[in-house]
Amino acid sequence: MNSRASNRRLLISTLVASALLAAAPLARAVSTPAALTFSADRETVTSGQTVRLRWSATNVQQCRASGAWRGSPPVVGVQRSTPVVNTATFTLSCSGSGGMVSRSVTVRVAPGSSASSTAQSGSASASSPSQTSESSSDSLLDPALSASIKPTLNLSVDRATVASGQQVLLRWSATQVRSCQASGGWNGYPRNLGVSRSGPLTAPTTFTLTCDTVVGTLTRSVTVNVQQPTNVATAPTGSSAEGQTPASTPASTPATGPATVAAAPAPVVEPRLELRVSSTKVRPGDQVSLSWTSAAVSNCRASGNWSGTRAASGSEQLAAVTTAQSFTLRCDSTRGEIVAMTSVEVVGSASIAWQQPTYNLDGTVIDGLRALRIHVGTTSGQYTQIIEVSDLSRSQTDLELPVGEYFIAMSAVDTDGTESALSNEVRRVVQ
């Protein structure tokens, strides 16, 4: 970054809702610098254990996690890490009206922790309450706000058992989450909704998806069994080397006719269950339909926002949807219970408009504006979603958001990566 860019901050004009109004540039002096405390409950762990992270920031509007964790946590909170198997550094950076501040904590793994104990610890943590609960007791949010936030996470595969070398199709959906991380038989940071095909499977594989929310973490896992090929023994052809007599045939009795070959086994129909919704995002009052297909299953039961027994395949029209809905279908098979899930998110739009910034804080004209950023959150001053606007010819947009109350602010970023302080905040109700 050049010296001129390093000592300037961009200005973003006042943000207004629905209509564009001229306003004085935002140029508040920073009266109190940003402050951040960040710690872990332990500096050293046994391989596979977790740590509890605590943090508190003041005079900031947003925070971002990096290093050994990811996401946009609130400015004050507590969160348990994923299992630590190697030395890990957790970094938290916060910014806002008081500037930017960053802190890091490093957690080391005690010498002598074996790989086997790591695997066992990681497996245990995947099913522990702290990893799978939908409302973690670690949250420091206001109780009333926590009660109103109900994140959901669904993960399924198209087949519970495959032949060695085959692939499966993974489907997942998440609502009211900040970030998700895949582990086990897959990896990466998938979006909140998607479909992905696995690589060839040669051994039983567990796919895990963990999502971070403002009230804790959600974890879902699904295991795919692999059916190994069976070798069918064939009888000898009856011919033998010259002068040799087959052990099972008397010397005086010559072998006659071809040997019998074992018949190929009948093809195995693998259990399969798929559940689909006509639209995963709808407007309040819209109708959606569910459809499902299966193979080699029986005794299907519906749960979630529908209930009762269902045929092995079928379709169903739902009543008008006004809130987020999740649907689960469980069926029995020779391989055990097989589960399929899907969900519907109710969304609306929030219209905002803004005035393009033209000056830096030092009074010079902006000569390298790269993008505008829209910061969205469900709590005033705490923004959990950032939407970047790279088309600088625009001065308004409609945000598609789940039904609820939102607080919105904006910032500007130049080509050197310098970001302005946030604009004023507006409140919008999406319904």
Residue pairs with C-beta under 8 A, 6 or more apart in sequence:
1 416
1 417
1 418
2 416
5 414
5 416
5 418
6 418
7 362
8 360
8 361
8 362
8 364
8 418
9 360
9 361
9 418
9 419
9 420
9 421
10 357
10 360
10 361
10 366
10 369
10 411
10 412
10 413
10 414
10 418
10 419
10 420
11 25
11 26
11 27
11 357
11 358
11 359
11 360
11 361
11 412
11 420
12 26
12 354
12 357
12 372
12 410
12 411
12 412
12 420
12 421
12 422
12 423
13 23
13 24
13 25
13 26
13 354
13 355
13 356
13 357
13 423
14 21
14 23
14 24
14 26
14 355
14 423
14 424
15 352
15 354
15 408
15 409
15 410
15 423
15 424
15 425
15 426
16 23
16 352
16 353
16 354
16 426
17 350
17 351
17 352
17 353
17 408
17 426
17 427
17 428
18 351
18 352
18 353
19 353
20 353
20 354
20 355
20 395
20 396
21 355
22 355
23 355
25 357
25 359
26 420
26 421
26 423
26 424
27 361
28 97
28 421
30 97
30 98
30 99
30 421
32 58
32 59
32 98
33 59
33 98
33 99
33 101
34 57
34 58
34 59
34 60
34 94
34 95
34 96
34 97
34 98
34 99
34 100
34 101
35 57
35 58
35 59
35 98
35 101
36 55
36 56
36 57
36 58
36 60
36 92
36 94
36 101
36 102
36 103
37 54
37 55
37 56
37 57
37 103
38 53
38 54
38 55
38 90
38 92
38 103
38 104
38 105
39 53
39 54
39 55
39 105
40 51
40 52
40 53
40 54
40 81
40 90
40 105
40 107
41 51
41 52
41 54
42 51
42 107
43 105
43 106
43 107
43 108
44 107
44 108
44 109
44 110
45 51
45 84
45 107
45 108
45 109
45 110
46 109
46 110
46 113
46 117
46 121
47 84
47 85
47 86
47 109
47 110
47 113
47 114
47 115
47 117
47 118
47 121
48 83
48 84
48 85
48 113
48 117
48 118
48 119
48 120
48 121
48 122
48 125
49 83
49 84
49 121
50 80
50 81
50 82
50 83
50 84
50 125
50 130
51 80
51 81
51 84
51 107
52 78
52 79
52 80
52 81
52 138
53 69
53 78
53 79
53 80
53 81
53 90
53 105
54 77
54 78
55 63
55 73
55 76
55 77
55 78
55 92
55 103
56 75
56 76
57 63
57 75
57 76
57 92
57 94
57 101
58 75
58 98
59 96
59 97
59 98
59 99
60 75
60 94
60 95
60 96
60 97
60 98
60 101
61 75
61 95
61 96
61 97
61 375
61 381
61 382
61 383
61 409
61 422
62 72
62 75
62 94
62 95
62 96
62 375
62 382
62 383
62 386
63 72
63 73
63 74
63 75
63 92
63 93
63 94
64 71
64 72
64 92
64 93
64 94
65 71
65 72
65 73
65 90
65 91
65 92
66 91
66 92
66 93
67 88
67 89
67 90
67 91
67 104
68 81
68 82
68 84
68 88
68 89
68 90
68 107
69 79
69 81
69 82
69 90
69 212
70 179
70 181
70 189
70 212
71 178
71 179
71 212
72 178
72 179
72 383
72 384
72 385
72 386
73 79
73 92
73 178
73 212
73 214
74 141
74 214
74 379
74 382
74 384
75 94
75 381
75 382
76 140
77 138
77 139
77 140
77 141
77 214
78 138
78 139
78 140
79 136
79 138
79 212
79 216
79 217
80 130
80 131
80 136
80 138
80 217
81 88
81 90
81 107
82 125
82 181
82 183
82 210
83 118
83 121
83 122
83 125
84 107
84 109
85 109
85 118
85 122
86 109
87 106
87 107
87 108
87 109
88 106
88 107
89 104
89 105
89 106
89 107
90 104
90 105
90 106
90 107
91 102
91 103
91 104
92 102
92 103
92 104
93 100
93 101
93 102
94 100
94 101
94 102
95 101
95 419
96 421
96 422
97 421
97 422
125 131
126 132
126 206
126 208
126 219
126 221
127 221
130 136
130 138
130 217
131 210
131 217
131 219
132 218
132 219
132 220
133 216
133 217
134 150
134 151
134 152
134 215
134 216
134 218
135 146
135 215
135 216
136 215
136 216
136 217
137 216
138 216
139 146
139 214
139 215
139 216
141 149
141 214
141 215
145 378
145 379
146 215
149 176
149 213
149 214
149 215
149 378
150 176
150 324
151 174
151 175
151 176
151 177
151 211
151 213
151 215
151 218
152 173
152 174
152 175
152 176
152 218
152 324
152 326
152 343
153 172
153 173
153 174
153 177
153 180
153 209
153 211
153 218
153 219
153 220
154 171
154 172
154 173
154 174
154 220
154 326
154 328
154 341
154 342
154 343
155 170
155 171
155 172
155 207
155 209
155 220
155 221
155 222
155 341
156 170
156 171
156 172
156 222
156 275
156 339
156 340
156 341
157 168
157 169
157 170
157 171
157 207
157 222
157 224
158 168
158 169
158 171
158 272
158 273
158 274
159 168
159 224
159 270
159 271
159 272
160 223
160 224
160 225
160 270
160 271
160 333
160 335
160 336
160 338
161 224
161 225
161 226
161 227
161 270
161 271
161 335
162 168
162 201
162 224
162 225
162 226
162 227
162 270
163 226
163 227
163 229
164 201
164 202
164 226
164 227
164 228
164 229
165 200
165 201
165 202
166 200
166 201
167 197
167 198
167 199
167 200
167 201
168 197
168 198
168 201
168 224
169 195
169 196
169 197
169 198
170 186
170 195
170 196
170 197
170 198
170 207
170 222
171 194
171 195
171 342
172 180
172 190
172 193
172 194
172 209
172 220
173 192
173 193
173 280
173 341
173 342
173 343
174 180
174 192
174 193
174 209
174 211
174 218
175 192
175 324
175 343
175 345
175 402
176 213
176 214
176 402
177 192
177 211
177 212
177 213
177 218
178 211
178 212
178 213
178 214
178 384
178 385
179 189
179 211
179 212
180 189
180 190
180 191
180 192
180 209
180 210
180 211
180 212
181 188
181 189
181 209
181 210
181 211
182 188
182 189
182 190
182 207
182 208
182 209
183 208
183 209
183 210
184 205
184 206
184 207
184 208
184 221
185 198
185 201
185 205
185 206
185 207
185 224
186 196
186 198
186 207
190 196
190 209
192 211
193 280
198 205
198 207
198 224
201 224
201 226
202 226
203 226
204 223
204 224
204 225
204 226
205 223
205 224
205 226
206 221
206 222
206 223
206 224
207 221
207 222
207 223
207 224
208 219
208 220
208 221
209 219
209 220
209 221
210 217
210 218
210 219
211 217
211 218
211 219
214 378
214 384
222 339
225 335
227 268
230 265
232 262
232 264
232 265
233 262
234 259
234 261
234 262
235 259
235 260
235 261
235 262
236 246
236 259
237 258
237 259
238 246
238 255
238 256
238 257
238 258
238 259
239 255
240 246
240 255
245 251
246 255
249 255
269 295
269 296
270 295
270 296
270 335
271 294
271 295
271 296
271 297
271 331
271 333
271 334
271 335
271 338
272 293
272 294
272 295
272 296
272 297
272 338
273 292
273 293
273 294
273 297
273 300
273 329
273 331
273 338
273 339
273 340
274 292
274 293
274 294
274 340
275 290
275 291
275 292
275 327
275 328
275 329
275 340
275 341
275 342
276 290
276 291
276 292
276 342
277 288
277 289
277 290
277 327
277 342
277 343
277 344
278 288
278 289
278 290
278 291
279 286
279 288
279 344
280 342
280 343
280 344
280 345
281 344
281 345
281 346
281 347
281 400
282 288
282 321
282 344
282 345
282 346
282 347
283 346
283 347
283 348
284 321
284 322
284 346
284 348
284 403
284 431
285 320
285 321
285 322
286 320
286 321
287 317
287 318
287 319
287 320
287 321
288 318
288 321
288 344
289 315
289 316
289 317
289 318
290 306
290 315
290 316
290 318
290 327
290 342
291 314
291 315
291 316
292 310
292 313
292 314
292 315
292 329
292 340
293 313
294 300
294 312
294 313
294 331
296 333
296 334
297 312
297 331
297 332
297 333
297 338
298 312
298 331
298 332
298 333
299 309
299 331
299 332
300 309
300 310
300 311
300 312
300 329
300 330
300 331
300 332
301 308
301 309
301 310
301 329
301 330
301 331
302 308
302 309
302 310
302 327
302 328
302 329
303 328
303 329
303 330
304 325
304 326
304 327
304 328
304 341
305 325
305 326
305 327
306 316
306 318
306 327
310 329
312 331
318 325
321 344
321 346
322 346
322 403
323 346
323 403
324 343
324 344
324 345
324 346
324 402
325 343
325 344
325 346
326 341
326 342
326 343
326 344
327 341
327 342
327 343
327 344
328 339
328 340
328 341
329 339
329 340
329 341
330 337
330 338
330 339
331 337
331 338
332 338
345 402
346 402
346 403
347 400
347 401
347 402
347 403
347 430
348 400
348 401
348 402
348 403
348 430
348 431
349 398
349 399
349 400
349 401
349 430
350 398
350 399
350 401
350 406
350 408
350 428
350 430
351 396
351 397
351 398
351 399
352 374
352 396
352 397
352 399
352 408
352 426
352 428
353 395
353 396
354 372
354 395
354 396
354 410
354 423
355 395
356 392
356 395
357 366
357 369
357 412
357 420
358 365
358 366
359 365
359 366
360 366
366 412
366 414
368 414
368 415
368 416
369 392
369 412
369 413
369 414
369 415
370 390
370 413
370 414
370 415
371 388
371 389
371 390
371 392
371 412
371 413
372 388
372 389
372 392
372 410
372 411
372 412
372 413
373 386
373 387
373 388
373 389
373 410
373 411
373 412
373 413
373 419
374 386
374 387
374 388
374 389
374 397
374 399
374 408
374 409
374 410
375 383
375 385
375 386
375 408
375 409
375 410
375 411
375 422
376 383
376 384
376 385
376 386
376 387
376 399
376 401
376 406
376 407
376 408
377 383
377 384
377 385
377 406
377 407
378 384
378 404
378 405
378 406
378 407
379 407
380 407
380 425
380 427
381 407
381 425
382 407
383 407
383 409
387 399
389 397
399 408
401 430
402 430
403 430
403 431
404 429
404 430
405 427
405 428
405 429
405 430
406 427
406 428
406 429
406 430
407 425
407 426
407 427
407 428
408 425
408 426
408 427
408 428
409 422
409 423
409 424
409 425
409 426
410 422
410 423
411 419
411 420
411 421
411 422
411 423
412 419
412 420
413 419
413 420
